[in-house]
Amino acid sequence: MRFLVFLAIAGGLAFCGATVPLGKRTFFGHVRAIWATDEMGDLKEGVKPGIERVKRGVKAGVEAAKGSGSDGSAAGSGSAAVHEKKPAKKP
């Protein structure tokens, strides 16, 4: 039931944003106009190095999670156990 209410509200907002004029443009028209400005282009270029750094970090994290440790246990396997070598028993 909550999903249907949420879907109806989202649909209503999308309809209003596309059809109700706010001055010369609709809400989506204003967003499109802002997105096309030179200042927004400068912003997009300015954040590219940060986005690339985040992508490299996520990729490294995924690779680390897929890799295996020196003792053969997989990294990120969900096990927090410490593997210890037990002393050999004396005969």
N, CA, C and O atoms as CSV, one atom per row, in Angstrom:
chain,resi,resn,atom,element,x,y,z
A,1,MET,N,N,0.820,-1.188,0.000
A,1,MET,CA,C,0.000,0.000,0.000
A,1,MET,C,C,0.868,1.258,0.000
A,1,MET,O,O,0.575,2.220,-0.711
A,2,ARG,N,N,1.946,1.248,0.808
A,2,ARG,CA,C,2.846,2.397,0.854
A,2,ARG,C,C,3.473,2.643,-0.513
A,2,ARG,O,O,3.629,3.784,-0.949
A,3,PHE,N,N,3.829,1.542,-1.181
A,3,PHE,CA,C,4.452,1.662,-2.492
A,3,PHE,C,C,3.508,2.350,-3.479
A,3,PHE,O,O,3.937,3.197,-4.263
A,4,LEU,N,N,2.233,1.990,-3.441
A,4,LEU,CA,C,1.266,2.608,-4.350
A,4,LEU,C,C,1.119,4.100,-4.070
A,4,LEU,O,O,1.012,4.897,-5.002
A,5,VAL,N,N,1.112,4.483,-2.796
A,5,VAL,CA,C,1.022,5.895,-2.428
A,5,VAL,C,C,2.269,6.628,-2.919
A,5,VAL,O,O,2.177,7.707,-3.504
A,6,PHE,N,N,3.417,6.036,-2.678
A,6,PHE,CA,C,4.677,6.634,-3.131
A,6,PHE,C,C,4.685,6.777,-4.655
A,6,PHE,O,O,5.093,7.813,-5.179
A,7,LEU,N,N,4.239,5.749,-5.356
A,7,LEU,CA,C,4.201,5.766,-6.815
A,7,LEU,C,C,3.249,6.857,-7.318
A,7,LEU,O,O,3.564,7.551,-8.284
A,8,ALA,N,N,2.109,7.010,-6.683
A,8,ALA,CA,C,1.152,8.043,-7.071
A,8,ALA,C,C,1.736,9.440,-6.842
A,8,ALA,O,O,1.577,10.319,-7.689
A,9,ILE,N,N,2.405,9.652,-5.717
A,9,ILE,CA,C,3.013,10.954,-5.432
A,9,ILE,C,C,4.126,11.248,-6.429
A,9,ILE,O,O,4.201,12.356,-6.961
A,10,ALA,N,N,4.994,10.270,-6.688
A,10,ALA,CA,C,6.090,10.458,-7.638
A,10,ALA,C,C,5.550,10.741,-9.036
A,10,ALA,O,O,6.071,11.605,-9.741
A,11,GLY,N,N,4.522,10.025,-9.432
A,11,GLY,CA,C,3.912,10.261,-10.740
A,11,GLY,C,C,3.299,11.646,-10.835
A,11,GLY,O,O,3.435,12.327,-11.851
A,12,GLY,N,N,2.623,12.060,-9.772
A,12,GLY,CA,C,2.028,13.396,-9.746
A,12,GLY,C,C,3.075,14.493,-9.821
A,12,GLY,O,O,2.890,15.473,-10.543
A,13,LEU,N,N,4.165,14.346,-9.093
A,13,LEU,CA,C,5.250,15.333,-9.150
A,13,LEU,C,C,5.894,15.371,-10.528
A,13,LEU,O,O,6.199,16.449,-11.040
A,14,ALA,N,N,6.106,14.202,-11.134
A,14,ALA,CA,C,6.689,14.154,-12.476
A,14,ALA,C,C,5.756,14.819,-13.490
A,14,ALA,O,O,6.214,15.560,-14.360
A,15,PHE,N,N,4.459,14.560,-13.382
A,15,PHE,CA,C,3.484,15.175,-14.284
A,15,PHE,C,C,3.494,16.695,-14.125
A,15,PHE,O,O,3.525,17.429,-15.113
A,16,CYS,N,N,3.468,17.160,-12.883
A,16,CYS,CA,C,3.465,18.601,-12.634
A,16,CYS,C,C,4.778,19.243,-13.088
A,16,CYS,O,O,4.773,20.334,-13.659
A,17,GLY,N,N,5.877,18.580,-12.838
A,17,GLY,CA,C,7.180,19.117,-13.240
A,17,GLY,C,C,7.327,19.230,-14.745
A,17,GLY,O,O,8.091,20.063,-15.232
A,18,ALA,N,N,6.606,18.402,-15.489
A,18,ALA,CA,C,6.700,18.427,-16.950
A,18,ALA,C,C,5.642,19.302,-17.604
A,18,ALA,O,O,5.823,19.703,-18.754
A,19,THR,N,N,4.557,19.613,-16.927
A,19,THR,CA,C,3.457,20.317,-17.585
A,19,THR,C,C,3.109,21.680,-16.999
A,19,THR,O,O,2.615,22.534,-17.735
A,20,VAL,N,N,3.337,21.923,-15.732
A,20,VAL,CA,C,2.934,23.183,-15.099
A,20,VAL,C,C,4.008,24.245,-15.351
A,20,VAL,O,O,5.156,24.068,-14.943
A,21,PRO,N,N,3.648,25.341,-16.016
A,21,PRO,CA,C,4.652,26.377,-16.292
A,21,PRO,C,C,4.985,27.180,-15.029
A,21,PRO,O,O,4.107,27.561,-14.255
A,22,LEU,N,N,6.271,27.419,-14.856
A,22,LEU,CA,C,6.768,28.272,-13.763
A,22,LEU,C,C,7.473,29.441,-14.433
A,22,LEU,O,O,8.689,29.411,-14.622
A,23,GLY,N,N,6.731,30.448,-14.784
A,23,GLY,CA,C,7.285,31.541,-15.592
A,23,GLY,C,C,7.265,31.116,-17.055
A,23,GLY,O,O,6.225,30.709,-17.573
A,24,LYS,N,N,8.425,31.212,-17.727
A,24,LYS,CA,C,8.511,30.856,-19.143
A,24,LYS,C,C,8.671,29.364,-19.369
A,24,LYS,O,O,8.403,28.877,-20.467
A,25,ARG,N,N,9.097,28.636,-18.366
A,25,ARG,CA,C,9.409,27.214,-18.525
A,25,ARG,C,C,8.755,26.393,-17.422
A,25,ARG,O,O,8.303,26.916,-16.404
A,26,THR,N,N,8.723,25.079,-17.669
A,26,THR,CA,C,8.307,24.152,-16.613
A,26,THR,C,C,9.502,23.909,-15.701
A,26,THR,O,O,10.602,24.388,-15.977
A,27,PHE,N,N,9.293,23.165,-14.612
A,27,PHE,CA,C,10.390,22.853,-13.696
A,27,PHE,C,C,11.513,22.138,-14.430
A,27,PHE,O,O,12.682,22.493,-14.279
A,28,PHE,N,N,11.162,21.126,-15.228
A,28,PHE,CA,C,12.188,20.386,-15.958
A,28,PHE,C,C,12.865,21.265,-17.003
A,28,PHE,O,O,14.047,21.077,-17.293
A,29,GLY,N,N,12.134,22.221,-17.573
A,29,GLY,CA,C,12.733,23.170,-18.514
A,29,GLY,C,C,13.768,24.049,-17.834
A,29,GLY,O,O,14.822,24.327,-18.406
A,30,HIS,N,N,13.475,24.488,-16.617
A,30,HIS,CA,C,14.444,25.276,-15.856
A,30,HIS,C,C,15.691,24.448,-15.549
A,30,HIS,O,O,16.811,24.939,-15.686
A,31,VAL,N,N,15.504,23.207,-15.140
A,31,VAL,CA,C,16.651,22.338,-14.833
A,31,VAL,C,C,17.510,22.142,-16.078
A,31,VAL,O,O,18.737,22.204,-16.004
A,32,ARG,N,N,16.867,21.905,-17.222
A,32,ARG,CA,C,17.604,21.713,-18.480
A,32,ARG,C,C,18.384,22.982,-18.841
A,32,ARG,O,O,19.530,22.896,-19.283
A,33,ALA,N,N,17.771,24.165,-18.657
A,33,ALA,CA,C,18.434,25.428,-18.967
A,33,ALA,C,C,19.632,25.669,-18.047
A,33,ALA,O,O,20.682,26.129,-18.496
A,34,ILE,N,N,19.473,25.362,-16.779
A,34,ILE,CA,C,20.581,25.514,-15.836
A,34,ILE,C,C,21.709,24.556,-16.187
A,34,ILE,O,O,22.879,24.933,-16.136
A,35,TRP,N,N,21.372,23.325,-16.543
A,35,TRP,CA,C,22.366,22.303,-16.861
A,35,TRP,C,C,23.203,22.698,-18.079
A,35,TRP,O,O,24.348,22.264,-18.205
A,36,ALA,N,N,22.646,23.516,-18.979
A,36,ALA,CA,C,23.326,23.887,-20.216
A,36,ALA,C,C,24.176,25.153,-20.087
A,36,ALA,O,O,24.794,25.560,-21.071
A,37,THR,N,N,24.232,25.789,-18.920
A,37,THR,CA,C,24.996,27.030,-18.774
A,37,THR,C,C,26.488,26.753,-18.734
A,37,THR,O,O,26.921,25.634,-18.461
A,38,ASP,N,N,27.276,27.804,-19.012
A,38,ASP,CA,C,28.743,27.695,-18.976
A,38,ASP,C,C,29.238,27.390,-17.562
A,38,ASP,O,O,30.200,26.643,-17.384
A,39,GLU,N,N,28.581,27.965,-16.571
A,39,GLU,CA,C,28.991,27.726,-15.188
A,39,GLU,C,C,28.844,26.260,-14.811
A,39,GLU,O,O,29.691,25.696,-14.120
A,40,MET,N,N,27.749,25.647,-15.278
A,40,MET,CA,C,27.547,24.224,-14.988
A,40,MET,C,C,28.597,23.388,-15.714
A,40,MET,O,O,29.055,22.375,-15.185
A,41,GLY,N,N,28.981,23.803,-16.920
A,41,GLY,CA,C,30.050,23.112,-17.642
A,41,GLY,C,C,31.357,23.179,-16.865
A,41,GLY,O,O,32.090,22.193,-16.790
A,42,ASP,N,N,31.657,24.360,-16.277
A,42,ASP,CA,C,32.854,24.498,-15.449
A,42,ASP,C,C,32.783,23.587,-14.235
A,42,ASP,O,O,33.777,22.969,-13.855
A,43,LEU,N,N,31.606,23.505,-13.630
A,43,LEU,CA,C,31.429,22.633,-12.471
A,43,LEU,C,C,31.662,21.175,-12.847
A,43,LEU,O,O,32.335,20.442,-12.121
A,44,LYS,N,N,31.106,20.754,-13.983
A,44,LYS,CA,C,31.283,19.364,-14.428
A,44,LYS,C,C,32.752,19.051,-14.649
A,44,LYS,O,O,33.220,17.978,-14.268
A,45,GLU,N,N,33.491,19.979,-15.262
A,45,GLU,CA,C,34.921,19.773,-15.492
A,45,GLU,C,C,35.695,19.772,-14.175
A,45,GLU,O,O,36.672,19.037,-14.029
A,46,GLY,N,N,35.265,20.589,-13.223
A,46,GLY,CA,C,35.962,20.688,-11.946
A,46,GLY,C,C,35.834,19.454,-11.077
A,46,GLY,O,O,36.734,19.164,-10.288
A,47,VAL,N,N,34.736,18.720,-11.201
A,47,VAL,CA,C,34.544,17.555,-10.342
A,47,VAL,C,C,35.069,16.263,-10.980
A,47,VAL,O,O,35.075,15.221,-10.325
A,48,LYS,N,N,35.509,16.310,-12.245
A,48,LYS,CA,C,35.992,15.095,-12.907
A,48,LYS,C,C,37.153,14.429,-12.165
A,48,LYS,O,O,37.138,13.207,-12.018
A,49,PRO,N,N,38.169,15.182,-11.686
A,49,PRO,CA,C,39.256,14.502,-10.952
A,49,PRO,C,C,38.756,13.783,-9.695
A,49,PRO,O,O,39.230,12.692,-9.376
A,50,GLY,N,N,37.829,14.374,-9.000
A,50,GLY,CA,C,37.270,13.735,-7.805
A,50,GLY,C,C,36.480,12.481,-8.148
A,50,GLY,O,O,36.555,11.476,-7.441
A,51,ILE,N,N,35.726,12.546,-9.233
A,51,ILE,CA,C,34.949,11.381,-9.662
A,51,ILE,C,C,35.884,10.241,-10.052
A,51,ILE,O,O,35.637,9.085,-9.709
A,52,GLU,N,N,36.956,10.569,-10.767
A,52,GLU,CA,C,37.927,9.535,-11.164
A,52,GLU,C,C,38.579,8.905,-9.939
A,52,GLU,O,O,38.812,7.697,-9.909
A,53,ARG,N,N,38.872,9.720,-8.931
A,53,ARG,CA,C,39.486,9.197,-7.711
A,53,ARG,C,C,38.533,8.258,-6.980
A,53,ARG,O,O,38.951,7.219,-6.468
A,54,VAL,N,N,37.266,8.619,-6.932
A,54,VAL,CA,C,36.267,7.758,-6.289
A,54,VAL,C,C,36.120,6.455,-7.067
A,54,VAL,O,O,36.027,5.387,-6.462
A,55,LYS,N,N,36.099,6.523,-8.403
A,55,LYS,CA,C,35.990,5.310,-9.223
A,55,LYS,C,C,37.173,4.384,-8.976
A,55,LYS,O,O,36.997,3.172,-8.849
A,56,ARG,N,N,38.396,4.955,-8.906
A,56,ARG,CA,C,39.582,4.119,-8.637
A,56,ARG,C,C,39.495,3.480,-7.260
A,56,ARG,O,O,39.872,2.321,-7.085
A,57,GLY,N,N,38.995,4.236,-6.272
A,57,GLY,CA,C,38.867,3.692,-4.925
A,57,GLY,C,C,37.856,2.563,-4.853
A,57,GLY,O,O,38.091,1.555,-4.187
A,58,VAL,N,N,36.737,2.727,-5.535
A,58,VAL,CA,C,35.715,1.672,-5.548
A,58,VAL,C,C,36.261,0.437,-6.252
A,58,VAL,O,O,36.059,-0.684,-5.786
A,59,LYS,N,N,36.952,0.637,-7.372
A,59,LYS,CA,C,37.521,-0.490,-8.114
A,59,LYS,C,C,38.555,-1.230,-7.260
A,59,LYS,O,O,38.584,-2.460,-7.247
A,60,ALA,N,N,39.394,-0.486,-6.555
A,60,ALA,CA,C,40.394,-1.118,-5.688
A,60,ALA,C,C,39.719,-1.878,-4.549
A,60,ALA,O,O,40.173,-2.956,-4.167
A,61,GLY,N,N,38.648,-1.327,-4.011
A,61,GLY,CA,C,37.924,-2.012,-2.941
A,61,GLY,C,C,37.283,-3.299,-3.417
A,61,GLY,O,O,37.301,-4.305,-2.708
A,62,VAL,N,N,36.714,-3.275,-4.620
A,62,VAL,CA,C,36.103,-4.481,-5.177
A,62,VAL,C,C,37.165,-5.538,-5.432
A,62,VAL,O,O,36.965,-6.714,-5.129
A,63,GLU,N,N,38.308,-5.114,-5.996
A,63,GLU,CA,C,39.387,-6.068,-6.253
A,63,GLU,C,C,39.933,-6.651,-4.948
A,63,GLU,O,O,40.254,-7.837,-4.884
A,64,ALA,N,N,40.038,-5.821,-3.911
A,64,ALA,CA,C,40.519,-6.311,-2.622
A,64,ALA,C,C,39.538,-7.299,-2.015
A,64,ALA,O,O,39.947,-8.271,-1.380
A,65,ALA,N,N,38.257,-7.060,-2.202
A,65,ALA,CA,C,37.246,-7.969,-1.660
A,65,ALA,C,C,37.252,-9.299,-2.399
A,65,ALA,O,O,36.950,-10.338,-1.811
A,66,LYS,N,N,37.593,-9.274,-3.678
A,66,LYS,CA,C,37.632,-10.507,-4.458
A,66,LYS,C,C,38.927,-11.281,-4.238
A,66,LYS,O,O,38.945,-12.497,-4.430
A,67,GLY,N,N,40.000,-10.624,-3.846
A,67,GLY,CA,C,41.308,-11.245,-3.673
A,67,GLY,C,C,41.351,-12.159,-2.467
A,67,GLY,O,O,40.367,-12.297,-1.739
A,68,SER,N,N,42.495,-12.781,-2.263
A,68,SER,CA,C,42.652,-13.655,-1.103
A,68,SER,C,C,43.842,-13.210,-0.285
A,68,SER,O,O,44.784,-12.617,-0.811
A,69,GLY,N,N,43.797,-13.497,0.993
A,69,GLY,CA,C,44.865,-13.138,1.911
A,69,GLY,C,C,46.040,-14.100,1.810
A,69,GLY,O,O,45.978,-15.092,1.084
A,70,SER,N,N,47.118,-13.801,2.545
A,70,SER,CA,C,48.314,-14.636,2.485
A,70,SER,C,C,48.088,-16.016,3.098
A,70,SER,O,O,48.819,-16.950,2.766
A,71,ASP,N,N,47.101,-16.176,3.982
A,71,ASP,CA,C,46.835,-17.469,4.597
A,71,ASP,C,C,45.781,-18.263,3.833
A,71,ASP,O,O,45.338,-19.317,4.291
A,72,GLY,N,N,45.375,-17.748,2.649
A,72,GLY,CA,C,44.419,-18.472,1.821
A,72,GLY,C,C,42.984,-18.114,2.092
A,72,GLY,O,O,42.090,-18.587,1.390
A,73,SER,N,N,42.732,-17.286,3.099
A,73,SER,CA,C,41.344,-16.900,3.366
A,73,SER,C,C,40.986,-15.724,2.471
A,73,SER,O,O,41.820,-14.854,2.220
A,74,ALA,N,N,39.787,-15.697,2.003
A,74,ALA,CA,C,39.345,-14.621,1.116
A,74,ALA,C,C,39.113,-13.361,1.926
A,74,ALA,O,O,38.537,-13.410,3.013
A,75,ALA,N,N,39.559,-12.236,1.398
A,75,ALA,CA,C,39.310,-10.958,2.046
A,75,ALA,C,C,37.825,-10.645,1.949
A,75,ALA,O,O,37.205,-10.881,0.912
A,76,GLY,N,N,37.265,-10.127,3.002
A,76,GLY,CA,C,35.859,-9.769,2.988
A,76,GLY,C,C,34.937,-10.971,3.044
A,76,GLY,O,O,33.771,-10.876,2.661
A,77,SER,N,N,35.447,-12.111,3.519
A,77,SER,CA,C,34.613,-13.306,3.540
A,77,SER,C,C,33.614,-13.284,4.683
A,77,SER,O,O,32.765,-14.170,4.787
A,78,GLY,N,N,33.710,-12.280,5.540
A,78,GLY,CA,C,32.767,-12.170,6.634
A,78,GLY,C,C,33.246,-12.858,7.906
A,78,GLY,O,O,32.562,-12.811,8.929
A,79,SER,N,N,34.373,-13.476,7.855
A,79,SER,CA,C,34.897,-14.166,9.024
A,79,SER,C,C,35.891,-13.268,9.730
A,79,SER,O,O,36.840,-12.779,9.117
A,80,ALA,N,N,35.676,-13.052,11.008
A,80,ALA,CA,C,36.584,-12.221,11.781
A,80,ALA,C,C,37.521,-13.085,12.632
A,80,ALA,O,O,38.235,-12.563,13.487
A,81,ALA,N,N,37.521,-14.383,12.405
A,81,ALA,CA,C,38.341,-15.291,13.199
A,81,ALA,C,C,39.814,-15.082,12.888
A,81,ALA,O,O,40.191,-14.793,11.752
A,82,VAL,N,N,40.645,-15.234,13.923
A,82,VAL,CA,C,42.091,-15.136,13.764
A,82,VAL,C,C,42.622,-16.557,13.655
A,82,VAL,O,O,42.329,-17.407,14.495
A,83,HIS,N,N,43.411,-16.806,12.605
A,83,HIS,CA,C,43.968,-18.124,12.394
A,83,HIS,C,C,45.317,-18.200,13.114
A,83,HIS,O,O,46.256,-17.477,12.780
A,84,GLU,N,N,45.393,-19.087,14.106
A,84,GLU,CA,C,46.639,-19.252,14.870
A,84,GLU,C,C,47.165,-20.654,14.644
A,84,GLU,O,O,46.408,-21.605,14.448
A,85,LYS,N,N,48.497,-20.752,14.677
A,85,LYS,CA,C,49.100,-22.078,14.606
A,85,LYS,C,C,49.177,-22.629,16.023
A,85,LYS,O,O,49.678,-21.978,16.939
A,86,LYS,N,N,48.671,-23.835,16.174
A,86,LYS,CA,C,48.682,-24.463,17.481
A,86,LYS,C,C,50.010,-25.189,17.651
A,86,LYS,O,O,50.515,-25.777,16.695
A,87,PRO,N,N,50.583,-25.161,18.852
A,87,PRO,CA,C,51.858,-25.851,19.073
A,87,PRO,C,C,51.642,-27.377,18.931
A,87,PRO,O,O,50.595,-27.920,19.281
A,88,ALA,N,N,52.671,-28.018,18.409
A,88,ALA,CA,C,52.597,-29.470,18.213
A,88,ALA,C,C,52.610,-30.161,19.576
A,88,ALA,O,O,53.276,-29.702,20.504
A,89,LYS,N,N,51.877,-31.256,19.692
A,89,LYS,CA,C,51.821,-32.018,20.951
A,89,LYS,C,C,53.104,-32.829,21.094
A,89,LYS,O,O,53.625,-33.359,20.113
A,90,LYS,N,N,53.603,-32.920,22.314
A,90,LYS,CA,C,54.801,-33.714,22.590
A,90,LYS,C,C,54.372,-35.165,22.812
A,90,LYS,O,O,53.394,-35.431,23.511
A,91,PRO,N,N,55.109,-36.094,22.216
A,91,PRO,CA,C,54.725,-37.509,22.415
A,91,PRO,C,C,55.019,-38.026,23.783
A,91,PRO,O,O,54.746,-39.190,24.074
